[in-house]
């Protein structure tokens, strides 16, 4: 019996940093294709503290793009979680911005 080929799931991820306030500089990972709730404008997000949660597009626009040196530790943590998942490993793809295509994919995921 031959080895089964499995398709690698690619999961886009953006990294955003707080611009001001008590959490200025804190980095959050945003998964633009993964719904946060049943609201099509929310996305799944992840932070060192709090782990997985939900973020809105309104919050997203109050943040800035995180620099690679700022998000490197969080990316490493996420790779350990997603790429080593024994059930359904996924490869994270760092992307730079939200796109209409990500919005469409996230809304489609809500319909399933």
N, C-alpha and C positions, 0 to 999 in steps of 0.2 A: 504494500500500500504506500503510495507517495505522500509526501508532506503536503498538508493543506496550505494553500496560499491565502493569506488574509490581507485585506486592504487596510492600509494604515489610515487612521482617521487624523485629519489635519484640523487643529483647533487654532483659529486666529486669537491673538492676545495683544492688547494695548497696555501700556503702562502710563499712568497718570500720577502727577504729584500735586499735592495741595499747594495753592499759591500763598495762603496767608492763614492767620489764626493760630490756635493752639497746636494744630497738626501740620503747620507749614513744613513742606518738604517730605511729608509721609507719602509713600508710594503705594498705589493700589493697582492691581491687575484687573483689566476689564476684558471680558469675553464677549465681543460684539455679536456673535451669532447664537449665544446661549441665553434664552429668556431668563429674566430674574424672577418674575411672577407671571400671572396671566395677563399682565399689561404689556402690550407690544412695545412700549417705550422704555421698559426696564431691561437690564442686562445682568447676568451673573458677574460678580466681581469677587476679588480675593485680596486679603491683606494679611500681613504677619499676625496682627492682633485681630481677632474676630473671624478669621478664615473666610469661608465662602459666605456670600451675602448677595444683596441686590443693590444695584445703583441705577439711578435715572439718567436720562440724557440731560436733564436740567443740571444735575450735579456735575456730570462730565464736562459741561461747558464752563464750569467755574474752576476747573483744574488746568494744569499745563502738561505738555508732554514731558515725561520723565526722561532723563539722560541715561544712556546705557550703564554708566557707572552707578547711578542711583538705583536702577531696577535689577542689576545683576544678581544680588542675593535672593530677591523674590522670584526671579526667573528660575534660579537653581532649585529653590524649594518647590516650585510648581512642576518642574521637570521630574523631580523625584516622585511626585504624586501622580501625574498624568502619564508619563512615559513608562512607569513601572507598574501600572495598573494591570494585575493579572487577568482581569476579565475583559477589558477593552482598552488596551494601551493607545494613547494618542500622541501625536507629535505636535508640539506647540510651534506656531509660526508667529513671530513678532511682526506686527503691522503698525503703521504709523497713524492711521486715522479711521474714523467711522466712515462708512460708505453706504449708499443706498442699497447696494447688494447685500451687505451685512444685515441691514434692517429687514430686507425681504426674507432672508434666510431665517432670521429670528422669528418673524411673524409666521412663516411657514411651519416652524417647529411647534408653535402654539396650536396649530390646527391638527396636529397628529395626536 
